[in-house]
Amino acid sequence: MKVAIIDVGSNNIKLEIFDIDPQGNAQLVYDEKVPARLGHDVFITRKLNKENIDTAIEGLKNLARIMKSFNVDRVFALGTAALREADSSDFVKRARKETGIKIRVISGLEEARLVHNAVLAHTPFNGRTFFLNDIGGGSTEISVSDGKMLFVESLRLGTVRLKELFQSAGEKDSWLMMERYVQKILTPFVPEIKKYKIDLGLSTGGTARNLVEIVRARGGNREEENGIPLLYTRDLKILVADMKKMSPKELLKLEGLDSARSDIILPGAILLLTMLQELGIEKSLVSSRGLRDGAISDYIYHKVNKQIYHERQNAYRRRGLEIISNKYNVDKTHAEHTAMLAMRLFEILKPVHQLSDKYEDLLYGAALLHDIGRMIDYSQHHKHSQYLIENSSILGFSEHERTLMALAARYHRKGMPKSSHPEFQRLPTTEQLLVSKLAAIVRIADSLDRSYSSSVKEIIVEDISSDKVNLLIRGKGDLYLELWSVEKKKEFFEKVFHRRLKVEKD
């Protein structure tokens, strides 16, 4: 089977075609690059440039012809920062109409996840902790990983963005302004990143790879680890200092430079150097792997072994929820026990809720994060929880999934959904029912840990029929508070599922 991955980036549109055998081994058989510069002016105007749109469409037409000649079976086209920040819907529609290519615009965190996937599959971690960074034209995805993702963020920093933000300043001033701007964007994340005691940097993307080539062409370090080049921060610092002194013509003659990057290589170098210096990283591996490798890995896991695929996706989502839970300093014991009880209820009440297993993660997230709003105010914490979940970047979850999860958390206490709740009313009827079912389960799970003592250890179905649900609970102590809380808060459950709920101690 032949699978094509297209990366519609801020600087270039890149195609890679892989031949995949039945065991899931992937061999790259063709690659192509179209310098469309879709990110030009986007990060200032929030609009795609018409001339660059035309260039991109023509480039995509050529890529479509190439894929046809290779008899490609599946195509995955991913749009990144430029398409995320501009109103790109018309471009996406035109691309599909004129080229047959369907572009999916992905979030910055999804981009970071795919890059991490690629690195994880092709880099020996050997018990070390890495600072991953992928510099693009419009965004830079950063993460910390020891084989498990410990931190992740997508920064509005990129080579094209920096160039256009500061190009009106004098050269000397623009370089200094870029450095300070990068520092300002990165500063809020530095303390959290540093606490992981990073062993090495690990850079991906064309900017980092080209910088290694320039350093080597100038006689710099040529060390490698398992065939992956090493870049010393001290060598990069010397290179940046020298490049700042060069005129555009002199820069173009720099040995090892990819001429197509001549106007963005210094902004990219300043960005990379500033990050490494701020974090005290002395050397980095520079991987040839990136977004497209991560996308093909995702496809292989899904196609060849769905169990592995789902386990990996689930691990990323759970880690994303854990990061948010830690960020807002919730009562971890209560949050995790409530989530465990919610998952148990989901399992034993399948004949009642009749929901697909794909909604388990939304339920788990709503239960785990239902109390994060307490850091703002207890009395209205359910509303604050909704706001924080909706407006947090959570690894593995789309914006719409966050909305559903946020609403399920919002209704874990107090009133039920009303006509005066616009976020709920905007959902289609089927999703209103989904949210209500998830929220009703979270509400009961929360009640079953009313004492915050993790007393309920097991929930058992005694009887389920068309008009009732009878459950038995086992645990330590008399469980009086839990039973009292369920009785007080069961009305929502009974209204959603049209069954009387009875919970007793076994």
C-alpha positions in Angstrom: 0.0 0.0 0.0 1.2 3.5 -0.9 0.4 6.3 1.6 1.1 10.0 0.9 1.6 12.6 3.7 1.3 16.3 2.7 2.5 19.0 5.2 0.9 22.3 4.2 3.2 24.5 6.2 3.8 28.3 6.5 6.9 28.2 4.4 6.7 25.1 2.2 4.2 22.4 1.1 6.0 19.0 1.4 4.9 15.7 0.0 6.3 12.3 1.1 5.1 9.0 -0.4 5.6 5.8 1.6 5.4 2.2 0.6 4.0 0.2 3.5 4.2 -3.6 3.7 1.6 -5.9 5.5 3.9 -5.9 8.6 3.8 -2.1 8.9 7.3 -1.4 7.6 7.4 2.0 5.8 9.8 2.9 3.1 10.0 6.4 1.7 9.8 6.2 -2.1 9.4 9.8 -3.2 9.4 13.3 -1.7 8.8 16.8 -3.2 8.7 20.4 -1.9 6.7 23.4 -3.1 7.9 26.8 -1.7 4.4 28.4 -1.5 5.1 30.7 1.5 1.5 30.6 2.7 2.6 32.2 5.9 3.6 35.4 4.2 1.8 38.3 6.0 -0.6 35.9 7.7 0.8 36.5 11.2 0.2 40.2 10.9 -3.0 40.4 8.7 -4.5 37.0 9.6 -5.3 36.7 5.9 -3.8 34.4 3.2 -2.0 36.2 0.4 -3.9 35.7 -2.9 -0.7 35.3 -5.0 0.6 32.6 -2.5 -2.8 30.9 -2.5 -2.6 30.6 -6.3 1.0 29.3 -6.0 -0.1 26.8 -3.4 -3.0 25.5 -5.5 -0.8 25.0 -8.5 1.7 23.2 -6.3 -1.0 21.0 -4.9 -2.2 20.2 -8.5 1.3 19.0 -9.4 1.5 16.9 -6.2 -1.9 15.4 -7.1 -0.5 14.4 -10.5 2.6 12.9 -8.8 0.5 10.9 -6.4 -1.7 9.6 -9.2 1.4 8.4 -11.1 2.5 6.5 -8.0 -1.0 5.0 -7.6 -1.2 6.3 -4.0 -3.9 4.5 -2.0 -4.4 7.0 0.9 -3.6 10.7 1.2 -3.3 12.6 4.5 -2.9 16.4 4.1 -2.2 18.4 7.3 -2.4 22.2 7.6 -0.3 23.9 10.3 0.3 27.4 11.7 -0.6 29.6 8.7 -3.9 27.8 8.1 -4.6 27.7 11.8 -4.3 31.5 12.2 -5.8 32.7 9.0 -9.4 32.3 7.8 -8.4 29.4 5.6 -11.8 27.7 5.0 -12.0 29.1 1.4 -8.5 27.9 0.6 -9.2 24.4 2.0 -12.5 24.3 -0.1 -10.7 25.4 -3.2 -7.9 23.0 -2.7 -10.3 20.1 -2.4 -12.4 21.3 -5.4 -9.4 21.9 -7.8 -6.9 19.3 -6.7 -9.0 16.6 -4.9 -6.8 17.0 -1.8 -8.7 17.3 1.5 -6.6 19.4 4.0 -7.1 18.9 7.7 -6.0 21.9 9.7 -4.5 20.5 13.0 -3.9 22.2 16.3 -0.4 23.1 17.6 -0.7 20.4 20.2 -1.6 17.8 17.7 1.4 18.9 15.6 3.6 18.5 18.7 2.1 15.1 19.4 2.9 13.9 15.9 6.5 15.2 16.1 6.9 13.4 19.4 5.5 10.2 17.8 8.1 10.4 15.1 11.0 11.0 17.5 9.8 8.3 19.8 9.8 5.8 17.0 13.3 6.7 15.7 15.4 7.9 18.6 17.0 5.8 21.5 16.0 7.6 24.7 18.2 5.4 26.9 16.6 6.7 30.1 17.3 10.3 29.2 15.0 13.4 29.2 14.9 15.5 26.1 13.7 19.0 25.3 12.0 18.6 21.9 11.6 21.6 19.6 10.2 21.8 16.1 10.6 25.2 14.5 8.2 26.0 11.7 7.4 29.1 9.8 4.6 30.2 12.1 4.8 28.2 15.2 7.3 26.2 17.3 6.1 23.1 19.1 8.0 22.3 22.3 7.8 19.3 24.6 9.8 17.5 27.3 9.9 13.7 27.1 11.7 10.8 28.6 9.8 8.4 26.3 6.6 9.6 28.0 5.6 13.2 27.2 6.0 15.3 30.4 5.3 18.7 29.1 4.0 20.1 25.8 3.2 23.5 24.3 2.8 25.2 21.0 4.4 28.7 20.8 3.4 31.4 18.4 7.1 31.7 17.3 8.4 30.8 13.8 10.9 31.8 11.2 8.4 33.6 8.9 6.5 35.1 11.8 9.7 36.6 13.4 11.0 37.9 10.1 7.7 39.7 9.3 7.1 41.0 12.8 10.5 42.7 13.0 11.5 43.3 9.4 10.7 47.1 9.5 13.3 47.6 12.2 17.0 48.2 11.5 19.0 45.0 11.2 20.8 45.4 14.6 17.6 46.4 16.4 15.6 43.6 14.7 17.9 40.9 16.0 17.8 42.2 19.5 14.0 42.6 19.4 13.6 39.0 18.1 15.7 37.7 21.0 13.7 39.6 23.6 10.4 38.6 22.0 11.4 34.9 22.1 12.4 35.3 25.7 9.1 36.9 26.6 7.1 34.2 24.9 9.2 31.4 26.4 9.6 32.8 30.0 6.3 31.6 31.5 7.3 28.0 30.6 10.9 28.0 31.6 10.5 27.0 35.3 8.3 24.1 34.5 10.6 22.8 31.7 13.7 23.2 33.9 12.2 21.1 36.7 12.5 18.0 34.5 16.4 18.1 34.5 16.9 17.9 30.8 19.8 15.9 29.5 19.7 16.9 25.8 17.9 19.0 23.3 16.3 17.3 20.3 15.5 19.6 17.4 13.5 18.7 14.3 12.5 20.7 11.2 14.3 22.2 8.2 15.8 25.2 10.1 17.6 23.0 12.6 18.9 20.6 10.0 20.2 23.4 7.8 22.0 25.0 10.8 23.8 21.7 11.4 24.9 21.7 7.8 26.2 25.3 8.0 28.1 24.6 11.3 29.7 21.6 9.7 30.6 23.4 6.5 32.4 26.0 8.7 34.5 23.3 10.3 32.4 22.9 13.5 31.5 19.8 15.4 30.7 16.7 13.3 29.8 14.3 16.2 26.8 12.0 15.8 24.9 9.6 18.0 23.4 6.6 16.4 23.7 8.4 13.0 21.9 11.5 14.4 24.0 14.8 14.2 24.8 16.7 17.4 24.6 20.5 17.5 26.5 22.2 20.3 24.9 25.4 21.6 28.3 27.1 21.7 28.8 26.5 17.9 25.3 27.9 17.2 26.1 31.0 19.3 29.2 31.7 17.2 27.3 31.1 14.0 24.5 33.5 15.0 27.0 36.2 16.0 28.7 35.9 12.6 25.4 35.9 10.6 24.3 39.0 12.4 27.2 40.9 10.8 26.5 39.6 7.3 24.6 41.5 4.6 21.9 39.6 2.8 24.3 39.1 -0.2 27.0 37.8 2.1 24.5 35.5 3.9 23.4 34.0 0.6 27.0 32.9 0.0 27.2 31.2 3.4 28.5 27.7 2.8 26.0 25.0 3.6 23.0 27.4 3.5 19.9 26.3 1.7 19.3 29.3 -0.5 15.5 29.0 -0.2 16.0 29.7 3.5 18.3 32.7 3.2 15.8 35.2 4.4 14.6 33.2 7.4 17.6 31.2 8.5 18.8 33.9 10.9 15.4 34.4 12.6 15.3 30.6 13.0 18.8 30.5 14.4 18.0 33.2 16.9 14.9 31.4 17.9 16.7 28.1 18.5 19.7 29.6 20.2 17.5 31.7 22.6 15.5 28.7 23.6 18.6 26.6 24.3 20.3 29.3 26.2 17.2 30.1 28.3 17.0 26.5 29.3 20.7 25.9 29.8 21.0 23.2 27.2 24.5 22.7 25.9 24.0 20.2 23.1 21.1 18.8 21.0 20.4 16.0 18.6 19.1 17.2 15.3 16.7 14.6 13.9 15.6 14.2 10.3 12.2 13.0 11.6 9.2 15.3 11.9 5.5 15.9 11.4 5.2 13.7 8.3 7.0 10.8 10.0 4.7 11.1 13.0 1.6 11.1 10.7 2.8 7.9 8.9 3.5 6.3 12.3 0.0 7.1 13.4 -1.4 5.5 10.2 0.7 2.4 10.6 -0.4 1.9 14.2 -4.0 2.3 13.2 -3.8 0.1 10.1 -1.6 -2.7 11.3 -2.4 -3.0 15.0 -5.3 -1.0 16.2 -4.7 -2.1 19.8 -1.3 -0.4 19.8 -2.8 2.6 18.2 -5.5 3.0 20.7 -3.2 2.4 23.6 -0.9 5.1 22.4 -3.7 7.6 21.8 -5.2 6.9 25.2 -1.8 7.4 26.8 -1.4 10.8 25.2 -4.9 11.9 26.2 -4.5 10.8 29.8 -1.1 12.6 30.0 -2.7 15.8 28.6 -5.4 15.6 31.3 -2.8 14.9 34.0 -0.9 18.0 33.0 -4.0 20.2 33.3 -5.0 18.6 36.6 -1.5 19.3 38.0 -1.5 22.8 36.7 -4.6 23.8 38.6 -3.6 22.0 41.8 -6.8 20.0 42.3 -7.3 17.5 45.1 -5.6 14.7 43.2 -6.9 11.8 45.4 -10.6 12.9 45.0 -10.2 13.8 41.3 -8.6 10.4 40.4 -11.1 8.4 42.6 -14.0 10.3 41.0 -12.7 9.5 37.6 -12.2 5.8 38.5 -15.8 5.6 39.8 -17.1 7.3 36.6 -15.3 4.8 34.4 -16.8 2.0 36.5 -20.3 3.4 36.1 -19.7 3.8 32.4 -18.8 0.1 32.1 -21.6 -1.3 34.2 -24.3 1.0 32.9 -23.8 0.4 29.1 -27.3 -1.0 28.7 -28.6 2.3 30.2 -26.4 5.0 28.6 -25.9 3.2 25.2 -22.8 5.3 24.4 -19.9 4.3 22.2 -16.6 3.5 24.0 -15.0 6.5 22.1 -16.7 8.8 24.7 -14.8 7.2 27.6 -12.0 9.7 27.5 -14.4 12.6 27.6 -16.1 11.2 30.7 -12.7 10.5 32.3 -11.6 14.0 31.6 -14.8 15.6 32.9 -14.6 13.6 36.1 -10.9 14.2 36.6 -11.2 18.0 36.0 -14.6 18.7 37.5 -13.2 20.6 40.4 -10.4 22.6 38.8 -12.6 25.8 39.0 -12.1 25.7 42.8 -8.8 27.6 42.4 -10.9 30.6 41.3 -14.0 30.4 43.6 -15.7 27.5 45.3 -19.3 28.6 45.2 -19.3 28.8 41.4 -16.5 26.3 40.7 -18.5 24.2 38.3 -18.8 27.3 35.9 -15.1 28.1 36.4 -14.2 24.5 35.6 -16.1 24.7 32.4 -14.2 27.9 31.4 -10.8 26.5 32.3 -11.3 23.2 30.4 -12.7 25.0 27.3 -9.8 27.5 27.2 -6.9 25.1 28.1 -4.9 23.3 25.4 -5.2 19.7 26.4 -3.0 17.2 24.5 -4.9 14.8 22.3 -8.3 16.6 22.5 -9.8 18.8 19.8 -11.4 22.1 20.6 -14.9 20.6 20.1 -14.0 17.7 22.4 -12.9 20.1 25.1 -16.3 21.9 24.8 -18.2 18.7 25.4 -15.9 17.7 28.2 -16.2 21.2 29.8 -20.0 21.1 29.7 -20.0 17.6 31.2 -17.9 18.9 34.1 -20.0 22.1 34.4 -23.1 20.1 35.2 -21.6 17.9 37.9 -23.4 20.0 40.5 -26.1 22.6 40.9 -28.7 23.0 38.2 -29.3 21.1 35.0 -28.9 22.4 31.5 -31.3 25.3 30.7 -32.4 27.3 27.7 -30.4 30.3 29.2 -27.1 28.3 28.8 -25.9 29.4 25.3 -22.9 27.0 25.1 -25.2 24.0 25.7 -28.0 25.3 23.4 -25.6 25.7 20.5 -24.9 22.0 20.5 -27.0 19.7 18.2 -29.7 17.7 20.0 -27.6 14.5 19.9 -24.7 16.2 21.6 -26.9 17.8 24.2 -28.0 14.3 25.1 -24.4 13.1 25.1 -23.3 15.9 27.5 -26.3 15.3 29.8 -25.5 11.5 30.0 -21.8 12.2 30.8 -22.6 14.9 33.3 -25.2 12.7 35.0 -22.6 9.9 35.4 -20.0 12.4 36.7 -22.5 13.8 39.2 -23.1 10.3 40.7 -19.4 9.5 40.7 -18.7 12.7 42.6 -21.4 11.9 45.1 -19.9 8.5 45.7 -16.8 10.2 47.1 -18.6 12.9 49.0 -16.4 12.3 52.1 -13.2 12.7 50.0 -11.9 9.6 51.5 -12.0 7.1 48.6 -14.3 4.9 50.7 -16.3 3.4 47.9 -14.2 0.6 46.4 -16.7 -1.3 44.2 -20.0 -0.6 42.5 -22.2 -3.6 41.5 -25.3 -3.8 39.5 -28.2 -5.4 41.5 -30.9 -4.8 39.0 -31.4 -2.8 35.7 -34.8 -2.6 34.0 -36.7 -0.2 31.8 -37.7 1.9 34.8 -35.0 1.4 37.4 -31.3 1.1 38.2 -30.4 -0.5 41.5 -26.7 -0.4 42.5 -24.8 -1.8 45.4 -21.6 -0.2 46.8 -18.9 -1.8 48.8 -16.2 0.0 50.7 -14.9 1.0 54.1 -17.0 2.7 56.8 -20.7 3.2 56.9 -20.7 5.2 53.5 -23.4 7.4 55.0 -22.2 10.6 53.3 -22.0 8.9 49.9 -25.4 7.4 50.1 -26.9 10.7 51.4 -25.2 12.7 48.5 -26.4 10.3 45.8 -30.0 10.6 47.2 -29.7 14.4 47.1 -28.2 14.6 43.6 -29.8 11.7 41.7 -32.6 13.8 40.1 -30.5 14.7 37.1 -29.6 11.0 36.5 -33.2 9.9 36.7 -34.3 12.7 34.3 -31.7 11.9 31.7 -32.0 8.1 31.8 -35.8 7.9 32.6 -35.1 5.4 35.4 -35.4 5.6 39.2 -31.9 5.2 40.8 -31.4 3.4 44.0 -28.0 3.0 45.6 -27.5 0.9 48.8 -24.5 -0.5 50.7 -23.9 -4.2 50.0 
